Amino acid sequence: MVGKVALITGCSSGVGRELCRTLTEKGDRVVATARSLERLEGVSAALKVALDVTDQDSIKQAIAAVMNAYGRIDVLVNNAGYSVRSAVEEIDLEELAHLFDVNVYGIVRMIQAVAPIMRQQGAGKIINIGSVSGRLTGLVNGGYCASKHAVEAISDAARLELQGFGIQVSVLEPGAMDTDFFRTLSQNSDERMQNSQSPYHPFYQRDLAFRKKQKRADLSKATGEIDAILARKRLKGRYPVALPFVFSLLLALPERLREWLMLRV
């Protein structure tokens, strides 16, 4: 039996790249996407397509290529995203706008492109890769956390709106994983965070120190969890993925105690 057609964004590295391998080995017809085809070299996929989630024309062309090849899309995994670190007072507004353009508007654009296809099919699954940061906001991380809070809201609304058409929507909430995510984060943020003249320098230094010693989940184990979720007949609204116990504990604590701990840990 031919596997499902799974379209995945952000496949040049990390979760997207590993998920392509996992689903391909399972027999699914994986469509791997990234901003350029060169970034998909070595990725396991039945079809590789250039797709920029910030560009409407790019999305239309990519969806057309998938439909020409397979005539359907069974699964959409909205994985493309990135992060920057900054105190709210110091974040560059253009940088914040671009962060939302990729992490939030990119997901909305993809849902708008794929939902009509899935509605005509009478079935489909849309998986939005959020973060534990969508429910747990940390210091000097307000921009990224805000974008992931928005992913939670978009996912909840879309789930209610689309379920009557046979389309299931779920948001995954990963903890830290062993990917290039943090290398990109450092490239985007560390120059600002090294500024000793910033009034937030102590917070920046604490964040830098925490990232150096932070334990990160094994990527293949995390994508195995995602594969198991995709295999479910009926999806729940959200799933924690590779979530360390400390984050589960923080989420369960009263707000004042959680904030007291986060200021000190």
Order of alpha helices (4+ residues) and beta strands (2+ residues): beta-alpha-beta-beta-alpha-beta-alpha-alpha-beta-alpha-beta-alpha-alpha-alpha-beta-alpha-alpha
